[in-house]
Amino acid sequence: MNEFSLPKWPMRLGVWLIPALLLLGIWWALDGFRTWRDGPSPETIASASLTGIREQNRLSAFAANYAAVVTSEQQRFGLSAKKTLIMQGLVRYEVDLSKLKDEDVRWDASTGILRVKIPPIETAPPQIDLKSIQEYGENGILRTFTDVDDVLDEANRDKGVAELIRQANGPVPMRLARDAFKRAVTNNFQFPLRAAGLDAKVQVYFADELGGNVTTRWDESTPLSEIVK
């Protein structure tokens, strides 16, 4: 009677499997040590920051008060009625951060600079200060016996809002708003990098600043989507 014996292939497999598992364990340990020693990479932190920023949806980093003085005139029955409206309104400037794409954030390893391209600024509808509204009218007879008064009020309100929006989109306030948004987005990315002890710089652009005669290393930077999987 032959003695019972185990097949040889499991033992052969064990001869190869055990060293492979040991090597894999050593590799995991070394990788964990490097992560502990070096800390998270700037790309990983930037990717996490991008996710958090997008969740904010709309960012409002700038607001300004404007005053509009408008006049409307109506003529009926050979008479003329005129009314002037003075109104003030607060306009908030916003950027829709949910539109920020992965390819809008790029890392330049050669210079240690994180570059971010943010969506354009949008102005919210003016918030009218009703207590500040002042009206001055002429020719009370026509305004008293016809609906001219209501027509003039509606026309002045439309003109007033349009004037506030026009002022809000002027070159000076838009420049101030752009600077404010750049600082806000820069801080959103810069603070986590500094907290991790990384000496990385952040540069923020609007899309219209990356063309024409503007020279940047934007095209030479690598999108986060190609770095962090």
C-alpha positions in Angstrom: 0.0 0.0 0.0 1.4 3.4 -1.0 1.7 5.9 1.7 -0.6 9.0 1.4 1.3 12.0 -0.1 0.4 15.6 -0.9 0.6 16.8 -4.5 3.8 18.7 -5.2 2.3 21.7 -7.1 0.9 23.4 -4.0 4.3 23.3 -2.4 5.9 24.6 -5.5 3.3 27.4 -5.7 4.1 28.3 -2.0 7.8 28.6 -2.8 7.0 31.4 -5.2 3.9 32.9 -3.6 5.5 33.5 -0.1 8.4 35.6 -1.4 6.1 37.5 -3.8 3.8 38.4 -0.9 6.8 39.4 1.2 8.1 41.7 -1.5 4.6 43.2 -2.0 4.4 43.9 1.7 7.8 45.5 1.7 6.8 47.7 -1.2 3.6 48.8 0.6 5.6 49.6 3.7 8.1 51.7 1.8 5.4 53.5 -0.1 3.6 54.3 3.2 6.9 55.5 4.7 7.5 57.8 1.7 3.9 59.2 2.1 4.4 59.7 5.8 7.9 61.3 5.2 7.1 63.5 2.3 3.4 64.3 3.1 0.7 64.6 0.5 1.7 65.8 -3.0 0.6 69.3 -4.1 -1.4 67.7 -6.9 -3.4 65.7 -4.4 -4.1 68.7 -2.2 -5.0 70.8 -5.2 -7.4 68.1 -6.4 -9.1 68.0 -3.0 -9.3 71.8 -2.9 -10.9 71.8 -6.4 -13.6 69.5 -5.2 -14.3 71.7 -2.2 -14.4 74.9 -4.2 -16.8 73.4 -6.8 -19.2 72.5 -3.9 -19.4 76.2 -3.0 -21.3 76.7 -6.3 -21.5 80.5 -6.6 -18.8 82.6 -5.0 -19.5 86.3 -4.1 -16.2 88.0 -3.4 -17.1 91.6 -4.3 -20.1 94.0 -3.9 -20.6 97.7 -4.5 -23.3 100.4 -4.1 -24.3 102.5 -7.0 -26.7 105.5 -7.5 -28.8 106.2 -10.5 -30.5 109.4 -11.5 -32.9 109.0 -14.4 -35.7 111.1 -15.9 -38.7 110.1 -18.1 -41.1 112.3 -20.0 -44.6 111.8 -21.4 -46.7 114.1 -23.6 -50.5 114.0 -23.9 -53.1 116.5 -24.9 -50.5 119.1 -25.7 -49.1 118.8 -22.2 -45.8 117.4 -21.0 -45.2 115.6 -17.7 -41.7 114.8 -16.4 -40.5 112.7 -13.5 -37.0 112.2 -12.1 -36.0 109.2 -10.0 -33.0 108.8 -7.7 -32.3 105.3 -6.6 -29.5 103.4 -5.0 -28.7 99.7 -5.3 -26.2 97.1 -4.2 -24.7 94.9 -6.9 -23.0 91.7 -6.0 -20.4 90.1 -8.3 -20.4 86.3 -8.5 -18.4 83.5 -10.1 -20.1 80.1 -10.7 -17.4 77.8 -9.4 -19.5 74.7 -10.3 -18.3 75.4 -13.9 -14.7 74.9 -12.8 -13.4 71.9 -14.7 -10.5 69.6 -13.9 -8.6 70.9 -16.9 -8.9 74.4 -15.6 -6.4 73.6 -12.8 -2.9 72.8 -13.9 0.3 72.0 -12.1 3.8 73.1 -13.3 6.2 70.8 -11.5 9.3 72.6 -13.0 8.3 75.9 -11.3 6.2 74.7 -8.4 3.2 76.8 -9.6 -0.4 75.8 -9.5 -2.4 77.6 -12.2 -6.1 78.1 -12.1 -8.5 79.4 -14.8 -11.8 80.6 -13.3 -15.2 81.2 -15.1 -16.2 84.8 -16.0 -17.7 87.2 -13.5 -21.5 87.6 -13.4 -23.3 90.6 -11.9 -26.4 89.7 -9.8 -29.6 91.9 -10.2 -29.2 95.1 -8.1 -30.7 95.1 -4.7 -32.7 98.4 -4.6 -32.6 100.4 -1.4 -36.3 101.3 -1.2 -35.7 103.8 1.6 -33.3 105.9 -0.5 -35.7 106.4 -3.4 -36.5 110.0 -4.2 -38.8 111.2 -6.9 -39.4 114.7 -8.4 -42.2 115.4 -10.8 -43.4 118.2 -13.1 -46.9 119.1 -14.4 -49.1 117.7 -11.7 -52.3 118.2 -13.7 -51.5 115.7 -16.3 -50.2 113.3 -13.8 -53.3 113.6 -11.6 -56.0 113.1 -14.2 -54.2 110.4 -16.4 -52.1 107.3 -15.9 -49.0 109.2 -16.8 -47.7 108.9 -13.3 -47.7 105.1 -13.4 -46.1 105.1 -16.9 -43.4 107.4 -15.7 -42.7 105.4 -12.6 -42.4 102.1 -14.6 -40.1 103.8 -17.1 -37.9 105.3 -14.4 -37.6 102.0 -12.6 -36.5 100.2 -15.7 -34.1 103.0 -16.6 -32.7 103.1 -13.0 -32.0 99.3 -12.9 -30.4 99.5 -16.3 -28.2 102.4 -15.1 -27.1 100.6 -12.0 -26.1 97.5 -14.1 -24.3 99.8 -16.6 -22.2 101.3 -13.7 -21.6 97.9 -12.2 -20.1 96.6 -15.4 -17.8 99.6 -15.9 -14.0 99.1 -16.3 -13.1 100.3 -12.8 -15.5 98.2 -10.7 -14.9 95.1 -12.9 -11.2 95.4 -12.4 -11.7 95.6 -8.7 -14.0 92.6 -8.8 -11.5 90.6 -10.8 -8.7 91.3 -8.3 -11.0 90.3 -5.4 -12.0 87.0 -7.1 -8.3 86.2 -7.9 -7.4 86.8 -4.2 -10.3 84.7 -3.0 -9.6 81.7 -5.3 -5.8 82.0 -4.7 -6.4 81.7 -0.9 -8.7 78.7 -1.4 -5.9 76.8 -3.0 -2.9 78.4 -1.2 -4.0 77.9 2.4 -4.3 74.0 2.2 -0.9 73.9 0.4 0.7 76.0 3.1 -1.0 74.0 5.9 0.7 70.9 4.4 4.0 72.6 4.5 4.4 72.8 0.7 6.1 75.8 -0.8 3.9 76.0 -3.9 2.6 79.2 -5.5 -0.9 79.7 -7.0 -1.6 81.9 -10.0 -5.3 82.6 -11.0 -6.4 83.8 -14.4 -9.6 84.6 -16.2 -10.0 83.0 -19.7 -9.5 86.3 -21.5 -6.1 86.7 -19.8 -4.7 83.6 -21.4 -4.8 84.7 -25.0 -3.6 87.5 -27.2 -0.4 89.2 -26.1 -0.5 87.6 -22.6 2.4 85.3 -22.0 2.0 82.5 -19.4 3.2 78.9 -19.0 -0.4 77.7 -19.0 0.0 75.5 -22.0 3.2 74.0 -20.5 1.4 73.1 -17.2 -0.2 69.6 -16.7 -3.9 69.4 -16.0 -4.7 67.8 -12.7 -7.0 65.3 -14.5 -3.9 63.8 -16.1 -2.0 63.7 -12.8 -4.5 62.6 -10.2 -6.6 59.6 -11.1 
